[in-house]
Amino acid sequence: MVTYTVDELIPLLKMKKRAIRELLTRGKLRGRIVGRHWLVTEESVKVFLRSADTLMGQVYQTNR
C-alpha cells in the first residue's frame, strides 16, 4: 500500500500544506494520524481527485 505524508502531497495536489491539513481535518481527504504526522493512502488521493473533478464539472456546467 502506497502512503503519502502531507509534504509529499503538496506537489501532487498543487496545494499548500495548510490547505491539505484543512482537508484532512474536515474529512474531505481521508487520512490517519500516525504519531504526529498525517498519512494518506494512494486510494484516498484518487477518491479525493475524482470527487474534485466531479465538483468542478458541476460548477462549470452551472456557469455556462
N, C-alpha and C positions, 0 to 999 in steps of 0.2 A: 504494500500500500504506500503510495506516494503522499507525503505530507509537506506542507509549507508553513513557514513562520510568517509573521506579519511583514518582516523585512523582505522576505522572498516574494511576497505578493505585490509589493509596490510596483516593480516593473511589469509584472504580468497584468495587473488591473489598471495600471497607469493612474493610480490614486495615491494620495498622501497617507502616511501612516495613521494619522488621526482619523481620517475618513474610514479606513479599513477597520480600525478598532471600534469605531462607532457602529459600523455594520454588524460586527461580531457581537457587540454588547446588546444591540437591538434585536438580534436573531435573524437579520436579513441575510447574513452569511453565516453558515453553520461552522462551528469550530469548538475546540475544547481548550481549557487552560490546563497546561501540564507544567507543574512547578509555578514559574512566574511568567510563562510565555503561552501565547495562543498558538495552537496547531490546527491547520485546516487541511482536510483531505482534498485530493485532486477531484474527487466526485463532487464535493461540496462547492468547489470553484466552478465546475461545469454547470451545476444546477443554478448557481447564482447568475452566471453569464447567460444561460438560457432565459431565466426569468427577466433579466435586464433587457435582453433583446426583445422579448415579448412586450414588455412595458414600453420600450422606445417605439416599437411598431404601432402600438395603440395610440401613443401620443402623436406620432406622425400622421396617422390616419385622421385623427380628430382635428388636426390643424390644417388640413388641406381644403 
